[in-house]
Amino acid sequence: MFDPANLDQATGPSLESVLGEDVLSAPRIARVPAELARSWLLVPATHADQFDQAEASAADAVVLDIEDAVDPSRKSEARADVVDWLRAGGHAWVRVNDATSGFWSDDLDALAGCPGLLGVMLAKTEGPEQVSDTYERLAARKPVVALIESALGIEEATAIARATGAFRLAFGSGDFRRDTGMSADKEAMAYPRARLVVASRAGKLPGPIDGPTVGGNHPILREQSAVTVLMGMTGKICLSAAQTPIVNEVISPTPTDVAWAQKFLADFEAGGCVIRDGSDRPRLGRAQKIIELATAFQVPPSPAY
């Protein structure tokens, strides 16, 4: 469902057992720009044997997790495995430990200068200075996705979105529920999601990244991804590579959307690109956005439109 108007993992199964050969061998489209990335696949840093497979999966963005997915006693080992893989030709984002932890500084010291580092996801972000400090520690060269996981983080979301180095906001829904005692129902989660959408817009950032769906029930994943879109969010954290094709599909324009956009733009150009009434400008913006996304995601138009 696409609406362009709204603009313990460490011991889990292997990617092969989760996916099967059909998904692992599926052709992957050209790398999607990170500002448009739909599926953000978290991979525990303790599973270095899965890094290559994750990079080859359908995920728009791969995030190697050295925060919640790693026991404190294994942080150094996991961090070293991530750095070695990035220096050996791998490309990924890395979820680093929060700025108030004793691991944050070591994470950034190790990652600074890694050629394969695409950016970092900063855990438990609660203030703009945490984003800007992280960005500066990475020589002001790598974007920061601010993962907001608490009531304080939600209340500071606009300031965080405007921080130097902020690239996108992401919703750490599980920790947020633990912090607030709120349920996982879409009604209960509407407020924090809306806050992140409005803050992203106020900060001139791309749409925010929604929290993950736990479990392997694909109908529930599809339903919850549709809620992501309805709330105006444009990405979703994934806990397994099996989730990424579904998230990508739901967050993408449909072939019917693409066919409508192409027809509208053709008619608009044929009419001399003249705005006839108040509805033309919003429809023009909608059509242009659909075509931009369809091009990035390689979605063809429906031939039956």
C-alpha positions in Angstrom: 0.0 0.0 0.0 1.6 3.2 -1.1 0.3 6.7 -0.7 2.6 9.3 -2.3 0.5 12.1 -0.9 2.1 11.3 2.5 5.3 11.9 1.8 17.1 -12.2 20.8 18.6 -11.6 17.2 22.2 -12.7 18.1 21.0 -16.3 18.4 18.5 -16.2 15.5 18.5 -18.5 12.4 20.9 -18.0 9.5 19.8 -16.1 6.4 19.7 -19.3 4.4 17.3 -21.0 6.7 15.1 -17.9 6.9 15.0 -17.1 3.2 15.8 -20.1 1.1 17.5 -19.9 -2.3 14.7 -18.2 -4.1 15.0 -15.0 -2.1 18.7 -15.0 -1.7 19.2 -15.4 -5.5 16.5 -12.9 -6.4 18.0 -10.0 -8.6 18.6 -6.8 -6.7 18.0 -3.5 -8.2 20.7 -0.8 -8.3 21.4 0.6 -4.9 18.6 2.9 -3.8 19.7 6.4 -2.5 19.7 6.4 1.3 17.3 9.3 1.5 14.7 7.1 -0.3 15.7 3.7 1.3 12.6 1.7 2.4 14.0 -1.3 4.1 16.8 -0.9 6.8 18.1 -4.4 7.7 19.6 -4.8 11.1 22.3 -7.5 11.3 23.9 -8.4 14.6 27.6 -7.6 14.5 28.3 -10.9 16.2 27.2 -12.7 12.9 30.1 -11.6 10.7 29.4 -14.6 8.5 26.1 -13.0 7.4 27.4 -9.6 6.4 28.0 -10.5 2.8 24.6 -12.2 2.4 22.9 -9.1 4.0 24.6 -6.8 1.6 23.5 -9.0 -1.3 19.9 -9.1 -0.1 16.9 -7.0 -1.2 17.5 -4.5 1.6 17.9 -0.9 0.5 20.2 -0.3 3.5 22.1 -2.7 5.7 22.8 -1.7 9.3 25.4 -3.7 11.2 24.4 -3.6 14.9 27.0 -3.2 17.6 24.5 -1.9 20.1 21.5 -3.9 21.4 22.5 -7.0 19.4 25.8 -7.4 21.2 26.5 -8.3 24.8 28.8 -5.8 26.5 31.5 -8.5 27.0 31.6 -8.9 23.2 31.5 -5.3 22.0 35.3 -5.1 21.2 35.3 -8.3 19.2 32.1 -7.4 17.3 33.3 -3.9 16.6 36.6 -5.2 15.2 34.7 -7.7 12.9 32.6 -4.8 11.5 35.7 -2.6 10.9 37.6 -5.5 9.2 34.6 -6.2 6.9 34.2 -2.5 6.0 37.9 -2.2 5.2 37.8 -5.4 3.1 35.3 -3.9 0.7 31.9 -4.2 2.4 29.5 -1.3 2.5 27.0 -0.7 5.3 25.6 1.6 7.9 26.5 0.8 11.6 24.2 1.2 14.6 26.6 2.6 17.2 26.0 2.7 21.0 24.3 5.8 22.5 26.3 8.9 23.3 25.9 8.5 27.0 27.4 5.0 27.0 30.9 4.0 27.6 31.1 2.4 24.2 30.1 5.4 22.0 33.6 6.9 21.8 35.3 3.7 21.0 32.8 2.9 18.3 33.4 6.2 16.6 37.2 6.0 16.9 37.2 2.6 15.3 34.8 3.6 12.5 36.3 6.9 11.6 38.0 6.6 8.2 36.5 3.2 7.3 36.1 3.3 3.5 33.0 1.1 3.5 31.1 3.1 6.2 28.0 4.7 4.6 26.8 6.3 7.8 25.8 5.6 11.4 22.5 5.0 13.2 22.9 6.6 16.6 21.0 4.6 19.3 18.8 6.2 22.0 19.2 9.8 20.6 17.7 12.3 23.1 19.2 15.6 22.0 20.6 17.5 19.0 24.1 17.7 20.5 24.4 13.9 20.5 23.9 14.0 16.7 26.2 16.8 16.0 28.9 15.4 18.3 28.7 12.1 16.5 28.9 13.8 13.1 31.9 15.8 14.1 33.7 12.7 15.5 33.3 11.2 12.1 35.1 14.2 10.5 31.7 15.7 9.4 31.7 13.2 6.5 29.2 10.5 7.4 25.4 11.1 7.8 23.7 10.2 11.1 20.3 8.5 11.4 19.0 9.5 14.8 17.2 6.5 16.4 14.7 7.9 18.8 13.6 5.4 21.5 12.3 7.4 24.5 9.7 9.9 25.5 12.4 12.6 25.8 13.7 11.8 22.4 10.2 12.2 20.9 9.7 15.5 22.6 13.1 16.7 21.3 12.5 15.3 17.8 12.3 18.7 16.0 15.6 19.9 17.5 17.2 16.6 16.7 16.0 16.8 13.1 17.6 20.2 12.8 21.0 19.1 14.3 24.1 19.3 12.2 24.7 16.0 10.6 21.1 14.7 11.0 20.2 12.7 7.9 16.9 10.9 8.8 15.0 10.1 12.0 14.2 6.5 13.0 11.7 5.1 15.5 13.0 2.7 18.1 9.4 1.5 18.9 10.3 -1.3 21.3 12.4 0.7 23.6 9.9 3.6 23.4 7.1 1.3 24.6 9.3 0.1 27.4 10.0 3.7 28.4 6.4 4.9 28.3 4.4 1.8 29.0 2.4 2.4 25.8 1.0 -0.6 23.8 2.0 -1.6 20.3 -1.5 -0.8 18.9 -1.4 1.5 15.9 -3.7 4.0 17.8 -1.2 4.2 20.7 1.8 4.6 18.4 0.1 7.2 16.2 1.4 10.1 18.3 5.1 9.3 18.3 5.0 8.4 14.6 3.3 11.6 13.8 5.8 13.6 15.9 8.7 12.0 13.9 7.0 12.8 10.5 6.3 16.4 11.5 9.8 16.9 12.9 11.4 15.4 9.8 9.5 17.9 7.7 10.3 20.8 10.0 14.0 19.8 9.8 13.9 19.4 6.0 14.8 15.7 6.2 13.5 12.8 4.2 10.6 10.9 5.8 11.4 9.0 9.0 12.1 5.2 9.3 9.5 3.2 11.3 10.3 0.6 13.9 10.4 -3.1 13.2 7.8 -5.8 13.1 8.8 -8.7 15.3 8.2 -12.2 14.1 7.9 -14.0 10.8 4.2 -13.4 10.1 4.1 -11.8 6.7 0.5 -10.7 6.7 1.1 -8.8 9.9 4.3 -7.3 8.4 2.3 -6.2 5.4 -0.4 -4.7 7.6 2.1 -2.9 9.8 4.0 -1.6 6.8 0.8 -0.2 5.4 0.4 1.7 8.7 3.9 3.0 8.2 2.9 4.5 4.9 -0.4 5.9 6.1 1.5 7.7 8.9 3.7 9.4 6.3 6.9 7.4 7.2 9.0 6.3 4.2 11.2 3.5 5.6 11.0 0.6 8.1 13.6 -1.3 10.1 13.7 -5.0 9.3 14.9 -7.8 11.6 15.5 -10.4 8.9 16.2 -10.3 5.2 13.0 -12.2 4.6 11.1 -9.0 5.6 12.8 -6.7 3.1 10.9 -7.6 -0.1 7.6 -7.1 1.6 8.6 -3.8 3.1 10.0 -2.6 -0.3 6.8 -3.6 -2.1 4.4 -1.9 0.4 6.4 1.3 0.5 6.8 1.6 -3.2 4.4 3.1 -5.7 2.1 0.5 -7.3 2.2 0.0 -11.1 -1.3 1.6 -11.2 0.2 4.6 -9.4 2.9 4.9 -12.0 0.6 4.6 -14.9 -1.6 7.3 -13.5 1.4 9.6 -12.9 2.7 9.1 -16.5 -0.7 9.8 -18.0 -1.2 12.9 -15.8 2.2 14.4 -16.7 1.6 13.6 -20.4 -1.7 15.4 -20.4 -0.3 18.3 -18.4 2.5 18.7 -21.0 0.1 18.4 -23.9 -2.0 21.2 -22.4 1.0 23.5 -22.3 1.9 22.9 -18.6 -0.9 25.4 -17.6 -2.3 25.2 -14.0 -6.1 25.2 -14.6 -7.4 25.1 -11.0 -6.4 24.6 -7.4 -6.2 20.8 -7.7 -3.6 20.8 -10.5 -0.6 21.8 -8.4 -1.1 19.1 -5.7 -1.7 16.5 -8.4 1.4 17.6 -10.3 3.5 17.3 -7.2 2.1 13.8 -6.5 2.7 12.7 -10.0 6.3 14.0 -10.0 7.0 12.2 -6.7 5.6 8.9 -8.0 7.8 9.1 -11.0 10.9 9.9 -8.9 10.2 6.9 -6.7 9.2 4.6 -9.5 12.5 5.4 -11.2 14.5 4.8 -8.1 12.7 1.5 -7.3 12.3 0.4 -10.9 8.5 0.0 -10.7 7.0 -0.3 -14.2 3.6 1.2 -15.1 0.5 -1.0 -15.2 -0.3 -1.9 -18.9 -4.0 -2.1 -18.0 -4.4 1.4 -16.7 
